[in-house]
């Protein structure tokens, strides 16, 4: 499986290995046109951060280490185990797709959204 984004409507967008930021950059350039550099780089934000702020969730697949899949929001909480991504939290459509992706690769959902110190 390829790394992907899960949009707020639950649609999965495959981007390829380590391509989340590049996809976000291309999407925002197309959307913002000439104001892209001012609105993104001028504010010192990575493009993928802007998509997180819009409610998009990153999904990263791992073939050589555990967990086999990582479900990533804008940040993670290292003080307690989570049941959802935080900032932003997945909505029900995203949660359904995330669990489906975990099932496809045989990974526990809690391992996919939590730092390894919790599993």
C-alpha positions in Angstrom: 0.0 0.0 0.0 1.1 3.6 -0.6 1.1 6.4 1.9 -2.0 8.4 1.6 -4.2 11.2 3.0 -7.7 10.7 4.3 -9.9 13.7 3.5 -12.6 14.9 5.9 -15.2 13.2 3.7 -13.4 9.9 4.1 -11.9 9.8 0.6 -8.5 8.2 0.4 -5.8 10.0 -1.7 -2.8 7.9 -2.4 0.4 9.9 -2.6 3.3 7.5 -2.5 6.1 6.9 0.0 7.1 10.1 1.9 5.1 12.3 -0.5 2.5 13.9 1.9 4.2 17.3 1.9 4.8 17.3 -1.9 1.1 16.4 -2.5 0.0 19.1 -0.1 2.3 21.7 -1.7 0.9 20.9 -5.2 -2.7 21.0 -4.0 -2.2 24.4 -2.3 -0.3 25.9 -5.3 -3.2 24.9 -7.5 -5.7 26.3 -5.1 -3.9 29.5 -4.1 -2.1 30.3 -7.3 0.3 33.3 -7.0 -0.4 33.8 -3.3 0.9 30.3 -2.4 4.4 31.4 -1.3 3.1 34.4 0.7 0.4 32.3 2.4 2.5 29.2 3.0 6.2 29.8 3.1 5.7 33.4 4.2 4.0 32.1 7.3 6.7 29.5 7.8 4.3 26.6 7.6 4.8 23.3 5.9 2.1 22.5 3.4 1.1 19.3 5.1 0.4 21.3 8.3 -2.2 23.3 6.5 -4.0 20.2 5.3 -4.0 18.9 8.9 -5.5 22.2 10.0 -8.2 21.6 7.4 -9.0 18.2 9.0 -7.0 15.9 6.7 -5.3 12.8 8.2 -1.9 11.4 7.1 -1.5 7.7 6.7 2.0 6.2 6.6 2.7 2.6 5.7 5.8 0.9 7.1 7.3 -2.3 5.6 10.5 -2.7 7.6 9.4 -1.8 11.1 6.4 -1.6 13.4 3.7 -0.4 13.4 2.8 -1.4 9.9 0.7 1.7 9.5 0.7 5.0 11.3 -2.4 7.3 11.5 -1.2 10.9 12.0 -3.1 14.1 12.9 -1.4 17.4 13.5 0.3 16.2 16.7 0.3 13.3 19.1 -0.1 13.2 22.9 2.9 11.6 24.6 1.3 11.8 28.1 -1.5 9.3 27.6 -2.8 6.7 25.2 -5.2 8.1 22.5 -8.3 6.7 21.0 -8.2 9.1 18.1 -5.8 11.5 16.5 -5.7 14.9 18.1 -5.6 18.3 16.4 -7.5 17.4 14.4 -9.5 14.4 15.6 -10.8 12.1 13.0 -14.5 12.3 12.2 -16.6 9.1 11.8 -15.9 8.8 8.0 -12.1 9.1 8.6 -12.3 6.7 11.5 -14.0 4.1 9.4 -11.4 4.3 6.6 -8.5 4.3 9.1 -9.8 1.1 10.8 -10.3 -0.5 7.3 -6.7 0.3 6.4 -5.4 -1.1 9.6 -7.4 -4.3 9.0 -6.1 -4.6 5.5 -2.5 -4.7 6.7 -3.2 -6.6 10.0 -2.3 -3.8 12.4 -4.0 -3.0 15.6 -5.7 0.4 15.4 -4.4 1.5 18.8 -0.9 0.8 17.7 -1.4 2.8 14.5 -2.4 6.0 16.3 -0.2 5.8 19.4 3.5 6.2 20.1 5.2 2.9 20.7 5.8 3.6 24.4 2.0 2.9 24.8 2.0 -0.5 23.1 
